[in-house]
Amino acid sequence: MADDSFEAIVVGAGPAGSAAAYTLAAAGLEVLMVERGINPGDKSMSGGRIYAYSLARLWPAYADSAPLERRITRETISLVDGDSMVDFSVCSPDFLAQDRISYTVLRQEFDAWAARQAENAGASLIAPVNADGFYRQNGRLAGITAGGENVKGKVIVLAEGANGLLAQEAGLRREFTPRQAAVGFKEIIKMPAEIIQERFNLLPGQGAARLLAGSLTGGLPASGAFIYTNKDSLSLGMVISLKSAMTGPEPVHRLLERFKNHPAIRPLLQGGETVEYSAHLVPEASYYTLKPTLAGDNILLAGDAAGMVINHGYTVRGMDLALLAGQAAGLAILQCRGDYRAKTLLPAYEGQLRRAGVLGHLKAARHMPAFLENPRITGDYPALAVNLAKDIFSFDGSPPRPLFRGKLWPRLRGIGVPALLKDAWLALRALG
């Protein structure tokens, strides 16, 4: 490996890295992917959902071979207060339109498949090898050090994930603060496909996505939980902001057990077997919060390491943006072929990201992280929704009270009119 010289070195074989390597190799460049896991996907963790428009841009025939689990046909938001829960569910054939379809995936299988697409196009993959640092000649970036060897590369794509240690060493971004990262806990629970379909009211091949907020996560700010249906398993987990995890009243792993034992959740899991457990640092900082430098001399930054994630609370996006960013990085390198100075590479890369829509989506969601830090979002408002629903749907024989003046207004007044007006303005700003 040390004797070889590559046009491009891609650090990380996740979605961003594989997309970049595929784009470059398909154009005939000598490309090396370096992955620290034994196999691509071994070190990856996410809830497990991908929006397929991004796959179609890279691999139009993706559906013929990609390890996709279930097509999402049902979206549910659950607000939790104690043992009670209110669900807002949407089921629509529009979710199956080609430009809107999304799937659940298992990252270990999906990442391995994406890396194979890059290898089939001509990229070389070495794993498990950790990229330890950079190799320089005459003061200029000339490659990486990996496995104790210097590996030469004319340009480097850093797609190393949330930790982004090489990105920090290169001066492209700062270290995450506790407010800019979260800790994610996830279990994969094995269950027969027929049972999943019965419990989630699905037909074969159909899938459900469910996001939950409220007391289920201890009411901690910027926290939430999820359940995704796979072919014969459930992906279940929680994401807690690192700041909340550090200052919360109890260890966060106990919250996961509380989640699994909630009266509305336990019946969905009954008889299932936990076959995988993982915990991982999850980027919560958006690109506009983290403000990374996307390119320097002979180097680009893509994916989670650059804060290319969106958490709206009701949707969470990362893999689609990572795939598009990796493709944009590859196209920028091809556009600048041979001239990889920052003044050439950066505008080319930013232009490709704009054309792909990545920067536009990130900009539209730039105020959402600050909005979700509001403790009322995971505390007062779920409790308000749950208690209002209980007032509407239960009767104790007392004289009837007007819905707004007698039931809703007293609860709103408890939150406070100034707080309500402030939150309404922040919500409008966050939603654009």
Phi, psi and omega in degrees: 000320183294335181277350183270155174230130185247151173292320182220141172243130179248121180263111181108128180249038170276193182303315181294315181295316181293322178295318179295313181297319179297313182300318182287315182294322179296337177270003175096007180278152173281116188232138175240128171257133178244123184232130183279341175281160177300320175227152174305135181098341181296329182257009185263147174210132170202172178305322175108048178222139179227139176271121198285346179303326181291323176296319183296328180291327180271312186229088184306330180263029185305324186295343181285335186222342184294141181280072181271142184270283181225146173283129181285120177241350182225126177247133181224133170251127180244128176252129191240135172221108184062228180273003183256155184210141173242131180249138170244112188240140178232129176228121187212141174295342178298334179295343182261002174298144188303326182272000181237352187295145176220158184227154163275148179219158170256120190300323181299320179282317183293314181297321178296321178295314181298320178295325178295326177298320177293318179295318179298333178279350177121357179287150175259138179240130171239132181199147355273122177222131180265131174281109188275333183178199184249151177251127183237147174229127181055036177079001182249148179296124184232005180154200180233164168257129183213129180061030179081007181239154172270128180243120185277137176207137182287331179214147185236133172253118178267110177231052192270000178095189192297321184298318172056044184294320178290324177298322176292318179298325180280354180077019181274337179203163178272167172290144175301139169271166178303334179281344187256005180219162179224163174251130181250139175239136184215140171237145169253121186249115182289138183197141179300144182303320183296323179291318178300313182296322180292315185286332182253009176058055184237154169268163178307132180089340179279152182225163180232144175237132183224125175245140186231145178214156178126212185292345177304325178258026180073010183067015182292138179300151177052045180229156180191175180224166183210155169222127174237141178267129173255185182301307181223037177199166173244139169260118185229135181188183180222152173232122182238129179303144183299323178297315179294321179297326181283331187248357183293163185284347181212159179300140187292335180294335177291330178296325178296319178294322177297319177303308184296333183260008177297141184304331180273345183258322185305318179298331179290335185259351187304129179085353179282158181238123177289118183249350180206139176226138180213154174221144190202152171285130184241129178290128175250338180289132175279167177306320183282345173273316183286326179050059179284162167270119190284338181206145172230193177297117175068022184207143176227160182234133184215153172082211183303324181298338180257011180071027181274065180224153178226126174235105178272355189089314178264343171220151177230127183232135176208311185294320180294319178293324179296316178299315180294322179292321177297317177297318179298321177298316179296317180293325178295320178296318178295323179295324183262014190330108177093336179249090187256028174289151183304321184292342176263317187289316185298309179296326178295317181293314179298323178296318179293322178295322177294315180297327179283348181088359184296309183295326178296315179295318179295320179295319181297332183259013190294335181267354185293318180303317179294322179296319183288345177287346180296118183297339178292336181294325180254002181240284187294317187286319172300319178296321178299312181297317181295313183292324176296318179298320178295322177296321184288320191258005178231151184222136181242011179088355178290159176303141183295146176242145177303140185300310184284302185291326185269335186238309184283312186300317178302325180286321176296319180297330177294327176286322179108130181299315179301319180294321179296316180294319179297314181294324178296318179294318179294324178293316179297320179293318182293325182275354178075000000 
